[in-house]
Amino acid sequence: MPTKSEQKNEKSRDGRTPIVTILGHVDHGKTTILDKIRESNVQKCEAGGITQKVSVFTVDVDGKGNLITFIDTPGHEAFDLMRVRGESVADIVLLVVAADDGVKPQTKESIDIINNSSAKPIVVINKCDLPNINLEKVKRDIVNNGMQLEGFGGSVPVIEVSGKTGKGIPELLDLISLVAEVEGLKEGSNLPKGVLGKVFVLESVKDKFKGNVSSVVLTEGRMCKGNWFGYMLNGRIFLEKIKGIVTEDGTNMCLLSRGCGGRVIGLSNLLELGTEGYVLENKDTKLLESLLKKDNTDSGVEDIDIEDFFSIRADNDEKSLSVIVKSSSEGSLEAILNSLKRIKEDEFSVKIVSSGVGNISLSDVEFALVTKSIVLGFEVSVEQGVDDFAKKNGVLVKTYDVIYRLTEEVQEALAIMSLPQESEEEIGSAIVRAVFTLSDGTKIIGCKVESGILKKDCKVYVVRKDEILVESKIKSLRINKDSVSEVKSGFECGMQITSPVDVMEGDKVFCYKKI
């Protein structure tokens, strides 16, 4: 039976606990912030002072059952897959940026992950207790790297904290609760009859005392010790009783409620990372089979078009198509790899990122996401739930029964990649004289063309003191009250662009056309 405290926490919320993942560059203070939230000292226990595993814990932020679940992810570049996995289940993502360091490589990668997810971002600028920091410069740098902050024409909230002193931490927790409230995360779950909960596996380890241990979050419903837990592993369905649930520090739990995190111990198998399982009221194998089948066939996600995928060729400086290959046998795998290595198109070739025998797994797709690869399979299946994950994250997965069809499509892909790419030519520039806000909130940029010409629908860069504020497109141009398609040098005009940005007098606008 749940303890009185667990019962209180379960009943104190109308719906579920928000799930929050924290991302950012190594040593920017992610775990230090979480240490302050849970008043622990995990960071000092980590090897090298950096987080090297996914951890999940739930805290009562006000002592009144107001729960928030946090997922701590590694920031070092070697742990890209873990970061993707932690974000995939989150409602809210905290992007931590150190005030003294600004945007770094893993910051940029984290921004890409966030922008390709449905999770709501909050930017947390840490180490604000340090002297001689330039917060405005840090914020501009974040905006220039694709995160549209409040105060800079965007809607992403930003907060300044110190994980060391605790300054701003209470306000951060209040902000998380507010975002959760606004996004409707307290709405109740609607599980089928006989289903008590749904689980997402973040991490799995083998413990010499506890056996197989899986770090999980409960995305729907509830889970108790003694409930039936069903999942799929290597194409087989398993249904077994939950022997125990513990917290991150090993404290026993009887109940795990919706949105909360913990560790499931004593399962007969080491669960695959990214596994989605169900908590059932009874040992109902038929119900479990129907649930797992629905997950695999009713995702509601559209297929990815191969030509759309290869539009990334503009970002491919290596002039190679990165592929991950899975095959049914060593013999067929060898034949495929040899064929792919011989394929060339002008200066473009195939880069084998990874290969192996067996079905296409979640790890294959996660690796493809990190390495910007496609996944090719010959006479293999795509494991349960993997296809849905791939489509949601824009990873192309294709399977074949005939080897020459596989090689033909790769040849076609290289041909697409080798097509001449468009370049840009500056055609005009203007200086901002004023900014006007209309009654409907639309911002009009009043400017004077200093050189060349401005054209409607052309790309523009808004620049302040040699820093690009935003890359956008001209939506409309007006001279006085007349709409025009272009404005020549020496003339003043009103301009509307497609991207939100806080433009100021003195900023410059540079207009480009494709050539």
C-alpha positions, 0 to 999 in steps of 0.5 A: 500500500502507498504510504500516507505521504505518497497518497497525499502527493498523488491526491494533491495534484489534479493530473500529473507532475511536469517532467523537466529535462536540463540540457547545456554545455559541460561545466555550465552548472546543470547538476549544481542547479539540481543539487541546490533544488534537491539539497544534495551533493551529486556533482562532487560525486561524479567522475571528473565533476561532470554528469556521465549518466541519466538520473531522474528524481522527483521533488516536492518544491513547496512541501505541499505536494507540488511535484516536479520531476527532473531528468539530469543529462550529461553535457559532454559531447560523448553523451549525445544519445543520452541527451536526446533520450532525456529530451524525448520524454520531457514537457519542459526543457531547461537550457543552462548557459553559463554567464561567464562562458556563453554559447558553446558547442553543446549549447548549440547542439542542445538548442537544435534538440529543443527546436526539434522537439515539442517540449517548452523551453526555459533558458537559465543563465547560471553563474550570475553571481560572478563579477564582470559578466555581460548578460545582454551579450550572452542573451544576444548570443543565445538568440543568434544561435536560434533561441528566440528569447522574451525581450528579443522578439521571441516567447522563450522565457529566460531567468538568471540564477546562481546554482552556487548561492541559490539566487533565483532558484525559487523563482525558477521553480515558480516559472516551471510551475507556471509554464506547466499550468499554462501548458495544461500539464495538470490535465488528467490521463485517459488510459484504456480499461485495465491499464494503470500506467505507461512507462518510459525507460531512460537508463538500464544498469545491472546492479550486483545487489539489486539485479536489473535496474531501470531508471524510468518516468511514468508518463501516464497513470500510476505504478505500484510494487506488485503491479503487472508490467508489460514490455517488448524486448527483441520482438518478444512480449514480457509480462511480469510483476514489479518486485520493487521501486526505489528512488535515486538514492535507494529509498523504497517506494510503494507508489510512482504517480504520473510524471514522477521518476524512479528506479524499477528493480528486479525485472528479469530482463535488462530493458532497452533504453527508450522502451515504453511499457505498460502497467496493467491491473491484471496479467492480461497478455491479450490487452498488452499485445493490443497496446504494443501493436497500436503503438507500432501501427497507429503513430499518426506520424507522416512518412519522411520523403527521401528528397526532403531528407536530402535537402540537408546536403547544403550542410554536408561539408564532407561531401558524403552521405552518412549511412547506418546499415543493418542486415540479416546476415554477415554475408549480405552485410559484407556485400552491401558495404562493398557495394556502397563503398564503390558508389560515387557521384562527382565528389560525393561518396558514401560514409559508413557510420555504423553497420551490424547484423540484426533488426533496426533498434532505437540506438541505431536511430538515436545514433543516426540523429546525432550523426545526421545519417540515414538508416538502411536495413536489408531483410530486417525489421524495425523494432517496436516504437522505433519507427515512430521515434524516427519519424518524430525526429526526422530520421530516415529509416528504409528497409529493403528486400532486394540489395540492388534497390538499396544501392540504386536509391543510395546512388540516386541520393548522391546524385541529388546531393551533387546538384549545384547548390544555391548561393547568395548575393547581397543586393542592398542595405538599409539603416533603421530609422524607427520602429512602429507597432500597429494596433494588432501588434504587427511591427513595422520597421521604418528604414532608409535604403543606403545602397542597392535595392530591397525586394519583397520575399528576399532574405534579410539579415538584421545586424546590430554592431556586427552581430546578426540578430536574426535571419528572416524574409521581407514580408511586405514593403510600403512607401507611404501607404502604397505597397511596393515590391521593391525600394531603391537606394535613397528612398525611405520605406516601411518594412515587415519581416517574417521573424520576430525580433526587437529591432532598434534605431541604428540597426542595419538590414542587409538584403540578399538574393539567391544566385 
